């Protein structure tokens, strides 16, 4: 009777990963581990602990450590660009949309538990880009994409008469992006959020002048 009960219990247990496993959630938990310690400072055991998955399950789902990092990096850009697209959508004054974009970025930079963590790309990927061509390409494409999103919005503002006739949308877009990168670095270095918001406001005033 006891053996039959054990057999029935075993038959009821699901095989493989638990039902709670969701690739998107697990990948973002892995990103949290990389975000906290950097690529080199994060081990497979750290990733296993962060995701609740053992090494074989991690490899089956995402590949090796480098694969996991690349997927996490790509996912980060996708999420950030989605926020930027929402913030920079036309229909509101240029200054308001730029401040929404910076506020959305600050929401990311201060999303860590207990301490600000800045930007995942600036904080972890820039150092890896030097020796890793795959990471370097993702970082480069992301920066270009960020510049482009600002440029499109600024060109629209120029067409709507919100900028002076001699304004250079390309140069202003790079200034807008550079401000965001500066905010990310300063956030990780401990600058309070309200000070960074004020910094963004000064940059926006300069861009919209």
MDTraj code that builds the backbone (N, CA, C; nanometers):
import mdtraj as md
import numpy as np

residues = "UNK UNK UNK UNK UNK UNK UNK UNK UNK UNK UNK UNK UNK UNK UNK UNK UNK UNK UNK UNK UNK UNK UNK UNK UNK UNK UNK UNK UNK UNK UNK UNK UNK UNK UNK UNK UNK UNK UNK UNK UNK UNK UNK UNK UNK UNK UNK UNK UNK UNK UNK UNK UNK UNK UNK UNK UNK UNK UNK UNK UNK UNK UNK UNK UNK UNK UNK UNK UNK UNK UNK UNK UNK UNK UNK UNK UNK UNK UNK UNK UNK UNK UNK UNK UNK UNK UNK UNK UNK UNK UNK UNK UNK UNK UNK UNK UNK UNK UNK UNK UNK UNK UNK UNK UNK UNK UNK UNK UNK UNK UNK UNK UNK UNK UNK UNK UNK UNK UNK UNK UNK UNK UNK UNK UNK UNK UNK UNK UNK UNK UNK UNK UNK UNK UNK UNK UNK UNK UNK UNK UNK UNK UNK UNK UNK UNK UNK UNK UNK UNK UNK UNK UNK UNK UNK UNK UNK UNK UNK UNK UNK UNK UNK UNK UNK UNK UNK UNK UNK UNK UNK UNK UNK UNK UNK UNK UNK UNK UNK UNK UNK UNK UNK UNK UNK UNK UNK UNK UNK UNK UNK UNK UNK UNK UNK UNK UNK UNK UNK UNK UNK UNK UNK UNK UNK UNK UNK UNK UNK".split()
xyz = np.array([
    [0.0828, -0.1209, 0.0000],
    [0.0000, 0.0000, 0.0000],
    [0.0856, 0.1250, 0.0000],
    [0.1891, 0.1256, 0.0835],
    [0.2792, 0.2398, 0.0924],
    [0.3519, 0.2631, -0.0393],
    [0.3991, 0.1539, -0.1034],
    [0.4685, 0.1671, -0.2310],
    [0.3756, 0.2235, -0.3377],
    [0.2463, 0.1782, -0.3341],
    [0.1516, 0.2271, -0.4325],
    [0.1282, 0.3770, -0.4137],
    [0.1231, 0.4238, -0.2876],
    [0.1032, 0.5662, -0.2588],
    [0.2201, 0.6476, -0.3112],
    [0.3432, 0.5990, -0.2872],
    [0.4618, 0.6678, -0.3375],
    [0.4590, 0.6766, -0.4888],
    [0.4143, 0.5658, -0.5520],
    [0.4105, 0.5631, -0.6975],
    [0.3108, 0.6658, -0.7503],
    [0.1935, 0.6756, -0.6823],
    [0.0930, 0.7716, -0.7239],
    [0.1414, 0.9147, -0.7056],
    [0.2118, 0.9404, -0.5932],
    [0.2649, 1.0741, -0.5674],
    [0.3657, 1.1133, -0.6727],
    [0.4501, 1.0169, -0.7096],
    [0.5526, 1.0440, -0.8108],
    [0.4885, 1.0748, -0.9453],
    [0.3783, 1.0056, -0.9742],
    [0.3116, 1.0275, -1.1019],
    [0.2485, 1.1654, -1.1096],
    [0.2090, 1.2190, -0.9916],
    [0.1446, 1.3497, -0.9891],
    [0.2436, 1.4642, -1.0007],
    [0.3710, 1.4388, -0.9645],
    [0.4691, 1.5459, -0.9671],
    [0.5048, 1.5807, -1.1114],
    [0.5018, 1.7096, -1.1478],
    [0.5376, 1.7469, -1.2858],
    [0.6857, 1.7279, -1.3092],
    [0.7206, 1.6919, -1.4302],
    [0.8602, 1.6753, -1.4663],
    [0.9161, 1.8061, -1.5205],
    [1.0489, 1.8161, -1.5146],
    [1.1151, 1.9339, -1.5699],
    [1.1035, 2.0534, -1.4779],
    [1.0926, 2.1720, -1.5377],
    [1.0886, 2.2948, -1.4607],
    [0.9543, 2.3104, -1.3909],
    [0.9502, 2.3798, -1.2777],
    [0.8229, 2.4049, -1.2105],
    [0.7339, 2.4937, -1.2953],
    [0.6031, 2.4870, -1.2710],
    [0.5088, 2.5634, -1.3513],
    [0.5338, 2.7136, -1.3397],
    [0.5884, 2.7562, -1.2269],
    [0.6108, 2.8990, -1.2037],
    [0.7195, 2.9555, -1.2950],
    [0.7951, 2.8681, -1.3600],
    [0.9047, 2.9140, -1.4444],
    [0.8515, 2.9931, -1.5631],
    [0.9019, 3.1136, -1.5797],
    [0.8700, 3.1957, -1.6948],
    [1.0006, 3.2517, -1.7483],
    [1.0336, 3.2269, -1.8748],
    [1.1622, 3.2718, -1.9300],
    [1.1885, 3.4200, -1.9085],
    [1.0872, 3.5049, -1.9308],
    [1.1074, 3.6491, -1.9175],
    [1.1434, 3.6868, -1.7748],
    [1.0721, 3.6279, -1.6783],
    [1.0989, 3.6576, -1.5374],
    [1.2365, 3.6068, -1.4978],
    [1.2693, 3.4855, -1.5375],
    [1.3995, 3.4279, -1.5032],
    [1.5128, 3.5108, -1.5634],
    [1.4963, 3.5548, -1.6872],
    [1.6004, 3.6341, -1.7528],
    [1.6220, 3.7661, -1.6792],
    [1.5165, 3.8258, -1.6324],
    [1.5305, 3.9539, -1.5627],
    [1.5891, 3.9360, -1.4234],
    [1.5654, 3.8218, -1.3621],
    [1.6340, 3.7921, -1.2362],
    [1.7838, 3.7732, -1.2617],
    [1.8169, 3.7104, -1.3729],
    [1.9576, 3.6954, -1.4100],
    [2.0198, 3.8321, -1.4353],
    [1.9460, 3.9190, -1.5026],
    [1.9953, 4.0552, -1.5266],
    [2.0221, 4.1274, -1.3956],
    [1.9358, 4.1062, -1.2966],
    [1.9566, 4.1689, -1.1661],
    [2.0911, 4.1266, -1.1061],
    [2.1248, 3.9992, -1.1219],
    [2.2521, 3.9499, -1.0689],
    [2.3695, 4.0147, -1.1410],
    [2.3629, 4.0216, -1.2734],
    [2.4694, 4.0881, -1.3497],
    [2.4760, 4.2367, -1.3143],
    [2.3614, 4.2982, -1.2989],
    [2.3534, 4.4413, -1.2694],
    [2.4228, 4.4720, -1.1368],
    [2.4072, 4.3816, -1.0425],
    [2.4625, 4.4016, -0.9091],
    [2.6145, 4.3818, -0.9070],
    [2.6644, 4.2813, -0.9767],
    [2.8061, 4.2437, -0.9640],
    [2.8862, 4.2550, -1.0918],
    [2.8227, 4.2897, -1.2039],
    [2.8944, 4.2951, -1.3301],
    [2.9065, 4.1569, -1.3925],
    [2.9506, 4.1540, -1.5178],
    [2.9608, 4.0252, -1.5879],
    [3.0662, 3.9357, -1.5241],
    [3.1862, 3.9868, -1.5067],
    [3.2950, 3.9053, -1.4532],
    [3.2679, 3.8622, -1.3105],
    [3.2020, 3.9466, -1.2340],
    [3.1788, 3.9172, -1.0929],
    [3.0582, 3.8299, -1.0658],
    [2.9883, 3.7867, -1.1702],
    [2.8695, 3.7035, -1.1544],
    [2.8993, 3.5618, -1.2012],
    [2.8802, 3.4656, -1.1132],
    [2.9074, 3.3256, -1.1462],
    [2.7786, 3.2547, -1.1876],
    [2.7936, 3.1355, -1.2406],
    [2.6769, 3.0555, -1.2735],
    [2.5978, 3.0204, -1.1489],
    [2.6687, 3.0021, -1.0367],
    [2.5978, 2.9768, -0.9108],
    [2.5138, 3.0983, -0.8712],
    [2.5669, 3.2173, -0.8939],
    [2.4899, 3.3393, -0.8658],
    [2.3643, 3.3449, -0.9528],
    [2.3800, 3.3092, -1.0794],
    [2.2660, 3.3107, -1.1709],
    [2.1638, 3.2043, -1.1330],
    [2.2133, 3.0916, -1.0895],
    [2.1244, 2.9843, -1.0455],
    [2.0433, 3.0285, -0.9242],
    [2.1108, 3.0934, -0.8294],
    [2.0419, 3.1411, -0.7097],
    [1.9406, 3.2501, -0.7436],
    [1.9774, 3.3376, -0.8368],
    [1.8900, 3.4497, -0.8725],
    [1.7641, 3.4030, -0.9441],
    [1.7784, 3.3018, -1.0284],
    [1.6657, 3.2548, -1.1089],
    [1.5888, 3.1399, -1.0451],
    [1.6503, 3.0732, -0.9464],
    [1.5884, 2.9560, -0.8878],
    [1.5964, 2.8340, -0.9771],
    [1.6889, 2.8376, -1.0738],
    [1.7054, 2.7278, -1.1685],
    [1.8448, 2.6675, -1.1506],
    [1.8548, 2.5345, -1.1616],
    [1.9868, 2.4731, -1.1533],
    [2.0628, 2.4943, -1.2844],
    [2.1904, 2.4600, -1.2830],
    [2.2741, 2.4878, -1.4006],
    [2.2239, 2.4211, -1.5280],
    [2.1869, 2.2929, -1.5240],
    [2.1374, 2.2299, -1.6465],
    [2.0129, 2.3000, -1.7019],
    [1.9227, 2.3429, -1.6113],
    [1.8021, 2.4112, -1.6562],
    [1.8353, 2.5476, -1.7163],
    [1.9310, 2.6178, -1.6540],
    [1.9750, 2.7465, -1.7070],
    [2.0302, 2.7315, -1.8486],
    [2.1162, 2.6320, -1.8649],
    [2.1791, 2.6113, -1.9955],
    [2.0754, 2.5725, -2.0995],
    [1.9806, 2.4891, -2.0599],
    [1.8778, 2.4460, -2.1540],
    [1.7889, 2.5633, -2.1958],
    [1.7647, 2.6538, -2.1030],
    [1.6744, 2.7658, -2.1308],
    [1.7423, 2.8809, -2.2035],
    [1.8670, 2.9109, -2.1642],
    [1.9303, 3.0333, -2.2140],
    [2.0692, 3.0145, -2.2742],
    [2.1336, 2.9013, -2.2524],
    [2.2693, 2.8816, -2.2995],
    [2.3700, 2.9023, -2.1883],
    [2.4942, 2.9340, -2.2249],
    [2.5976, 2.9515, -2.1241],
    [2.5901, 3.0922, -2.0636],
    [2.6843, 3.1233, -1.9755],
    [2.6824, 3.2530, -1.9072],
    [2.6836, 3.3689, -2.0060],
    [2.7646, 3.3597, -2.1078],
    [2.7717, 3.4675, -2.2067],
    [2.6391, 3.4834, -2.2803],
    [2.5775, 3.3717, -2.3155],
    [2.4471, 3.3760, -2.3825],
    [2.3429, 3.4440, -2.2937],
    [2.3458, 3.4086, -2.1655],
    [2.2497, 3.4672, -2.0714],
    [2.2691, 3.6181, -2.0645],
    [2.3952, 3.6608, -2.0565],
    [2.4239, 3.8032, -2.0466],
    [2.3781, 3.8771, -2.1722],
    [2.4080, 3.8222, -2.2872],
    [2.3695, 3.8855, -2.4134],
    [2.2171, 3.8977, -2.4220],
    [2.1461, 3.7933, -2.3832],
    [1.9995, 3.7981, -2.3851],
    [1.9476, 3.9024, -2.2868],
    [2.0090, 3.9094, -2.1686],
    [1.9674, 4.0079, -2.0682],
    [1.9941, 4.1499, -2.1176],
    [2.1063, 4.1690, -2.1843],
    [2.1426, 4.3002, -2.2368],
    [2.0455, 4.3440, -2.3462],
    [2.0132, 4.2526, -2.4347],
    [1.9183, 4.2824, -2.5415],
    [1.7800, 4.3133, -2.4856],
    [1.7391, 4.2358, -2.3871],
    [1.6091, 4.2583, -2.3242],
    [1.6055, 4.3945, -2.2559],
    [1.7156, 4.4351, -2.1947],
    [1.7210, 4.5663, -2.1288],
    [1.6999, 4.6781, -2.2306],
    [1.7697, 4.6722, -2.3423],
    [1.7519, 4.7744, -2.4450],
    [1.6075, 4.7770, -2.4939],
    [1.5490, 4.6596, -2.5156],
    [1.4109, 4.6535, -2.5635],
    [1.3167, 4.7239, -2.4665],
    [1.3348, 4.6981, -2.3382],
    [1.2480, 4.7603, -2.2379],
    [1.2704, 4.9106, -2.2307],
    [1.3967, 4.9519, -2.2369],
    [1.4254, 5.0948, -2.2285],
    [1.3704, 5.1682, -2.3496],
    [1.3849, 5.1099, -2.4677],
    [1.3341, 5.1742, -2.5886],
    [1.1811, 5.1827, -2.5862],
    [1.1163, 5.0838, -2.5269],
    [0.9702, 5.0888, -2.5156],
    [0.9284, 5.2063, -2.4277],
    [1.0006, 5.2284, -2.3198],
    [0.9720, 5.3426, -2.2323],
    [0.9998, 5.4743, -2.3036],
    [1.1098, 5.4793, -2.3797],
    [1.1437, 5.6010, -2.4518],
    [1.0381, 5.6330, -2.5581],
    [0.9901, 5.5307, -2.6266],
    [0.8893, 5.5520, -2.7311],
    [0.7621, 5.6096, -2.6705],
    [0.7246, 5.5590, -2.5553],
    [0.6045, 5.6093, -2.4892],
    [0.6239, 5.7532, -2.4435],
    [0.7405, 5.7820, -2.3851],
    [0.7661, 5.9160, -2.3320],
    [0.7802, 6.0192, -2.4432],
    [0.8438, 5.9825, -2.5534],
    [0.8749, 6.0773, -2.6600],
    [0.7676, 6.0857, -2.7678],
    [0.6558, 6.0211, -2.7451],
    [0.5484, 6.0253, -2.8447],
    [0.5021, 6.1688, -2.8668],
    [0.4721, 6.2046, -2.9916],
    [0.4265, 6.3419, -3.0197],
    [0.2901, 6.3679, -2.9573],
    [0.2544, 6.4946, -2.9536],
    [0.1245, 6.5305, -2.8965],
    [0.1360, 6.6190, -2.7752],
    [0.2578, 6.6267, -2.7172],
    [0.2833, 6.7134, -2.6032],
    [0.4010, 6.8042, -2.6365],
    [0.4174, 6.9125, -2.5641],
    [0.5325, 6.9997, -2.5886],
    [0.6636, 6.9234, -2.5752],
    [0.7633, 6.9648, -2.6508],
    [0.8930, 6.8975, -2.6513],
    [0.9512, 6.8859, -2.5109],
    [0.9501, 6.9953, -2.4356],
    [1.0075, 6.9921, -2.3021],
    [0.9433, 6.8880, -2.2135],
    [0.8105, 6.8742, -2.2240],
    [0.7397, 6.7749, -2.1426],
    [0.7793, 6.6331, -2.1807],
    [0.7911, 6.6071, -2.3118],
    [0.8253, 6.4712, -2.3542],
    [0.9685, 6.4354, -2.3140],
    [1.0591, 6.5317, -2.3240],
    [1.1973, 6.5042, -2.2829],
    [1.2045, 6.4756, -2.1337],
    [1.1335, 6.5518, -2.0528],
    [1.1353, 6.5285, -1.9092],
    [1.0711, 6.3941, -1.8748],
    [0.9695, 6.3543, -1.9505],
    [0.9104, 6.2221, -1.9289],
    [1.0114, 6.1120, -1.9594],
    [1.0905, 6.1323, -2.0639],
    [1.1932, 6.0338, -2.0993],
    [1.2976, 6.0236, -1.9885],
    [1.3411, 6.1372, -1.9369],
    [1.4411, 6.1351, -1.8301],
    [1.3834, 6.0778, -1.7010],
    [1.2583, 6.1081, -1.6729],
    [1.1964, 6.0542, -1.5525],
    [1.1822, 5.9023, -1.5636],
    [1.1491, 5.8540, -1.6836],
    [1.1402, 5.7098, -1.7058],
    [1.2765, 5.6433, -1.6854],
    [1.3825, 5.7101, -1.7339],
    [1.5179, 5.6571, -1.7157],
    [1.5542, 5.6533, -1.5681],
    [1.5189, 5.7571, -1.4948],
    [1.5472, 5.7593, -1.3513],
    [1.4727, 5.6472, -1.2792],
    [1.3539, 5.6141, -1.3285],
    [1.2803, 5.5027, -1.2710],
    [1.3575, 5.3719, -1.2823],
    [1.4309, 5.3566, -1.3921],
    [1.5166, 5.2395, -1.4106],
    [1.6391, 5.2482, -1.3203],
    [1.7035, 5.3630, -1.3197],
    [1.8296, 5.3782, -1.2471],
    [1.8127, 5.3631, -1.0960],
    [1.6941, 5.3918, -1.0469],
    [1.6677, 5.3823, -0.9035],
    [1.5747, 5.2656, -0.8708],
    [1.5756, 5.1639, -0.9550],
    [1.4871, 5.0489, -0.9359],
    [1.5478, 4.9387, -0.8509],
    [1.6732, 4.9554, -0.8078],
    [1.7366, 4.8533, -0.7258],
    [1.6807, 4.8517, -0.5852],
    [1.6941, 4.7405, -0.5186],
    [1.6450, 4.7270, -0.3819],
    [1.7492, 4.7822, -0.2849],
    [1.7162, 4.8954, -0.2256],
    [1.8029, 4.9509, -0.1219],
    [1.9071, 5.0486, -0.1715],
    [1.9408, 5.0445, -0.3000],
    [2.0409, 5.1377, -0.3514],
    [2.0232, 5.1575, -0.5020],
    [2.0575, 5.2773, -0.5518],
    [2.0463, 5.3014, -0.6962],
    [2.1450, 5.2141, -0.7723],
    [2.1070, 5.1745, -0.8927],
    [2.1964, 5.0879, -0.9688],
    [2.2325, 5.1427, -1.1060],
    [2.1787, 5.2585, -1.1407],
    [2.2157, 5.3184, -1.2676],
    [2.1646, 5.2394, -1.3865],
    [2.2359, 5.2495, -1.4968],
    [2.1975, 5.1851, -1.6222],
    [2.2690, 5.0513, -1.6378],
    [2.1953, 4.9489, -1.6774],
    [2.2547, 4.8164, -1.6958],
    [2.3648, 4.8189, -1.8006],
    [2.3436, 4.8947, -1.9078],
    [2.4425, 4.9016, -2.0156],
    [2.5672, 4.9764, -1.9695],
    [2.5470, 5.0979, -1.9193],
    [2.6604, 5.1804, -1.8774],
    [2.7350, 5.1150, -1.7612],
    [2.6605, 5.0534, -1.6695],
    [2.7226, 4.9984, -1.5500],
    [2.7911, 4.8648, -1.5683],
    [2.7499, 4.7864, -1.6687],
    [2.8082, 4.6520, -1.6827],
    [2.8635, 4.6223, -1.8215],
    [2.8024, 4.6773, -1.9264],
    [2.8376, 4.6348, -2.0623],
    [2.9513, 4.7149, -2.1239],
    [2.9659, 4.8402, -2.0849],
    [3.0692, 4.9237, -2.1462],
    [3.2082, 4.8657, -2.1231],
    [3.2332, 4.8150, -2.0029],
    [3.3647, 4.7568, -1.9742],
    [3.3859, 4.6270, -2.0519],
    [3.2802, 4.5494, -2.0725],
    [3.2922, 4.4235, -2.1461],
    [3.3077, 4.4474, -2.2956],
    [3.2575, 4.5604, -2.3435],
    [3.2593, 4.5891, -2.4877],
    [3.4005, 4.5968, -2.5440],
    [3.4968, 4.6310, -2.4603],
    [3.6342, 4.6459, -2.5075],
    [3.6883, 4.5170, -2.5684],
    [3.6594, 4.4039, -2.5059],
    [3.7154, 4.2757, -2.5507],
    [3.6118, 4.1799, -2.6072],
    [3.4863, 4.2199, -2.6074],
    [3.3798, 4.1293, -2.6520],
    [3.3059, 4.1934, -2.7693],
    [3.3310, 4.1483, -2.8911],
    [3.2687, 4.2115, -3.0082],
    [3.1168, 4.2003, -3.0104],
    [3.0634, 4.0932, -2.9559],
    [2.9173, 4.0772, -2.9534],
    [2.8550, 4.1826, -2.8636],
    [2.9094, 4.1967, -2.7430],
    [2.8591, 4.2966, -2.6496],
    [2.8818, 4.4369, -2.7060],
    [2.9990, 4.4579, -2.7667],
    [3.0304, 4.5894, -2.8229],
    [2.9278, 4.6301, -2.9288],
    [2.8872, 4.5370, -3.0120],
    [2.7891, 4.5677, -3.1155],
    [2.6536, 4.6016, -3.0558],
    [2.6132, 4.5265, -2.9539],
    [2.4839, 4.5523, -2.8893],
    [2.4845, 4.6888, -2.8220],
    [2.5946, 4.7212, -2.7544],
    [2.6068, 4.8513, -2.6886],
    [2.6037, 4.9627, -2.7920],
    [2.6824, 4.9481, -2.8981],
    [2.6895, 5.0499, -3.0023],
    [2.5541, 5.0708, -3.0693],
    [2.4879, 4.9614, -3.1041],
    [2.3569, 4.9716, -3.1690],
    [2.2563, 5.0390, -3.0766],
    [2.2660, 5.0095, -2.9484],
    [2.1742, 5.0693, -2.8528],
    [2.1955, 5.2192, -2.8398],
    [2.3205, 5.2617, -2.8332],
    [2.3489, 5.4046, -2.8247],
    [2.3012, 5.4780, -2.9505],
    [2.3269, 5.4168, -3.0661],
    [2.2801, 5.4763, -3.1918],
    [2.1273, 5.4852, -3.1928],
    [2.0633, 5.3792, -3.1443],
    [1.9181, 5.3778, -3.1389],
    [1.8622, 5.4851, -3.0467],
    [1.9286, 5.5074, -2.9350],
    [1.8853, 5.6111, -2.8425],
    [1.8989, 5.7491, -2.9063],
    [2.0146, 5.7730, -2.9712],
    [2.0324, 5.8993, -3.0434],
    [1.9215, 5.9187, -3.1468],
    [1.8891, 5.8127, -3.2178],
    [1.7892, 5.8216, -3.3242],
    [1.6517, 5.8573, -3.2699],
    [1.6159, 5.7984, -3.1575],
    [1.4850, 5.8270, -3.0992],
    [1.4739, 5.9728, -3.0563],
    [1.5801, 6.0249, -2.9980],
    [1.5799, 6.1665, -2.9641],
    [1.5775, 6.2537, -3.0906],
    [1.6550, 6.2131, -3.1918],
    [1.6637, 6.2937, -3.3143],
    [1.5278, 6.3049, -3.3821],
    [1.4558, 6.1941, -3.3916],
    [1.3245, 6.1957, -3.4565],
    [1.2298, 6.2915, -3.3834],
    [1.2336, 6.2856, -3.2509],
    [1.1443, 6.3745, -3.1748],
    [1.1849, 6.5206, -3.1926],
    [1.3140, 6.5462, -3.1965],
    [1.3626, 6.6834, -3.2121],
    [1.3341, 6.7373, -3.3522],
    [1.3444, 6.6518, -3.4526],
    [1.3095, 6.6951, -3.5878],
    [1.1614, 6.7306, -3.5964],
    [1.0792, 6.6540, -3.5273],
    [0.9365, 6.6851, -3.5248],
    [0.9122, 6.8181, -3.4550],
    [0.9859, 6.8414, -3.3459],
    [0.9727, 6.9675, -3.2737],
    [1.0159, 7.0850, -3.3613],
    [1.1226, 7.0646, -3.4389],
    [1.1690, 7.1707, -3.5291],
    [1.0637, 7.2004, -3.6354],
    [1.0015, 7.0963, -3.6893],
    [0.8980, 7.1140, -3.7906],
    [0.7762, 7.1854, -3.7331],
    [0.7521, 7.1644, -3.6037],
    [0.6371, 7.2271, -3.5377],
    [0.6691, 7.3676, -3.4870],
    [0.7919, 7.4130, -3.5088],
    [0.8287, 7.5462, -3.4657],
    [0.8667, 7.5583, -3.3197],
    [0.8941, 7.4446, -3.2543],
    [0.9311, 7.4476, -3.1128],
    [1.0796, 7.4768, -3.0923],
    [1.1584, 7.4661, -3.1989],
    [1.3008, 7.4950, -3.1921],
    [1.3332, 7.6107, -3.2852],
    [1.4431, 7.6749, -3.2594],
    [1.4828, 7.7865, -3.3451],
    [1.5168, 7.7356, -3.4849],
    [1.5137, 7.8246, -3.5805],
    [1.5347, 7.7866, -3.7204],
    [1.6730, 7.7287, -3.7450],
    [1.7720, 7.7694, -3.6660],
    [1.9085, 7.7208, -3.6856],
    [1.9441, 7.6049, -3.5922],
    [1.8460, 7.5457, -3.5272],
    [1.8718, 7.4330, -3.4379],
    [1.9212, 7.3120, -3.5170],
    [2.0101, 7.2352, -3.4571],
    [2.0665, 7.1152, -3.5201],
    [2.0138, 6.9922, -3.4457],
    [1.9099, 6.9253, -3.4960],
    [1.8521, 6.8106, -3.4263],
    [1.9525, 6.6995, -3.3974],
    [2.0475, 6.6770, -3.4888],
    [2.1476, 6.5723, -3.4657],
    [2.2326, 6.6042, -3.3432],
    [2.2825, 6.7278, -3.3346],
    [2.3656, 6.7678, -3.2215],
    [2.2852, 6.7681, -3.0921],
    [2.1615, 6.8159, -3.0982],
    [2.0774, 6.8190, -2.9789],
    [2.0411, 6.6779, -2.9324],
    [2.0252, 6.5863, -3.0264],
    [1.9957, 6.4470, -2.9903],
    [2.1123, 6.3851, -2.9145],
    [2.2344, 6.4134, -2.9599],
    [2.3515, 6.3602, -2.8901],
    [2.3635, 6.4221, -2.7511],
    [2.3280, 6.5506, -2.7384],
    [2.3281, 6.6147, -2.6077],
    [2.2237, 6.5499, -2.5168],
    [2.1071, 6.5207, -2.5716],
    [2.0017, 6.4553, -2.4938],
    [2.0456, 6.3178, -2.4461],
    [2.1083, 6.2409, -2.5346],
    [2.1581, 6.1084, -2.4974],
    [2.2696, 6.1180, -2.3944],
    [2.3614, 6.2111, -2.4151],
    [2.4737, 6.2271, -2.3229],
    [2.4244, 6.2635, -2.1834],
    [2.3189, 6.3436, -2.1768],
    [2.2609, 6.3779, -2.0472],
    [2.2086, 6.2528, -1.9775],
    [2.1459, 6.1652, -2.0530],
    [2.0924, 6.0426, -1.9948],
    [2.2048, 5.9530, -1.9439],
    [2.3146, 5.9432, -2.0200],
    [2.4279, 5.8618, -1.9752],
    [2.4896, 5.9204, -1.8479],
    [2.5009, 6.0521, -1.8428],
    [2.5561, 6.1182, -1.7246],
    [2.4699, 6.0903, -1.6020],
    [2.3405, 6.0960, -1.6200],
    [2.2488, 6.0681, -1.5103],
    [2.2668, 5.9258, -1.4588],
    [2.2877, 5.8316, -1.5512],
    [2.3063, 5.6919, -1.5125],
    [2.4315, 5.6746, -1.4273],
    [2.5404, 5.7385, -1.4700],
    [2.6666, 5.7278, -1.3959],
    [2.6544, 5.7922, -1.2589],
    [2.5942, 5.9094, -1.2550],
    [2.5814, 5.9817, -1.1283],
    [2.4861, 5.9100, -1.0326],
    [2.3839, 5.8467, -1.0872],
    [2.2917, 5.7709, -1.0026],
    [2.3653, 5.6590, -0.9315],
    [2.4474, 5.5866, -1.0057],
    [2.5215, 5.4747, -0.9465],
    [2.6259, 5.5254, -0.8474],
    [2.6720, 5.6492, -0.8677],
    [2.7723, 5.7066, -0.7779],
    [2.7099, 5.7675, -0.6522],
    [2.5760, 5.7686, -0.6476],
    [2.5118, 5.8132, -0.5252],
    [2.4422, 5.9475, -0.5293],
    [2.4382, 6.0127, -0.6448],
    [2.3681, 6.1405, -0.6550],
    [2.2186, 6.1174, -0.6343],
    [2.1531, 6.1944, -0.5474],
    [2.0099, 6.1757, -0.5210],
    [1.9246, 6.1962, -0.6460],
    [1.8115, 6.1316, -0.6476],
    [1.7232, 6.1366, -0.7641],
    [1.6753, 6.2783, -0.7924],
    [1.6420, 6.3553, -0.6880],
    [1.5910, 6.4894, -0.7134],
    [1.6966, 6.5795, -0.7765],
    [1.8242, 6.5574, -0.7428],
    [1.9310, 6.6350, -0.8041],
    [1.9472, 6.5985, -0.9516],
    [1.9308, 6.4709, -0.9823],
    [1.9417, 6.4277, -1.1218],
    [1.8226, 6.4772, -1.2031],
    [1.7074, 6.4847, -1.1410],
    [1.5907, 6.5396, -1.2106],
    [1.6143, 6.6871, -1.2428],
    [1.6753, 6.7576, -1.1478],
    [1.7074, 6.8990, -1.1710],
    [1.8107, 6.9135, -1.2823],
    [1.9073, 6.8234, -1.2863],
    [2.0070, 6.8240, -1.3938],
    [1.9382, 6.8047, -1.5291],
    [1.8439, 6.7107, -1.5342],
    [1.7707, 6.6858, -1.6583],
    [1.6933, 6.8105, -1.7003],
    [1.6348, 6.8788, -1.6036],
    [1.5594, 7.0002, -1.6350],
    [1.6500, 7.1063, -1.6976],
    [1.7723, 7.1208, -1.6467],
    [1.8663, 7.2177, -1.7037],
    [1.9021, 7.1799, -1.8476],
    [1.9233, 7.0519, -1.8702],
    [1.9559, 7.0063, -2.0063],
    [1.8394, 7.0318, -2.1005],
    [1.7184, 7.0045, -2.0553],
    [1.6000, 7.0267, -2.1384],
    [1.5833, 7.1752, -2.1705],
    [1.6066, 7.2587, -2.0724],
    [1.5973, 7.4039, -2.0969],
    [1.6981, 7.4474, -2.2030],
    [1.8194, 7.3888, -2.1971],
    [1.9224, 7.4222, -2.2956],
    [1.8830, 7.3733, -2.4347],
    [1.8271, 7.2528, -2.4413],
    [1.7880, 7.1964, -2.5701],
    [1.6719, 7.2741, -2.6317],
    [1.5775, 7.3152, -2.5499],
    [1.4571, 7.3820, -2.6005],
    [1.4753, 7.5329, -2.6192],
    [1.5888, 7.5835, -2.5805],
    [1.6126, 7.7285, -2.5881],
    [1.5999, 7.7787, -2.7311],
])
top = md.Topology()
chain = top.add_chain()
for i, resn in enumerate(residues, 1):
    res = top.add_residue(resn, chain, resSeq=i)
    for name in ("N", "CA", "C"):
        top.add_atom(name, md.element.get_by_symbol(name[0]), res)
traj = md.Trajectory(xyz[None], top)
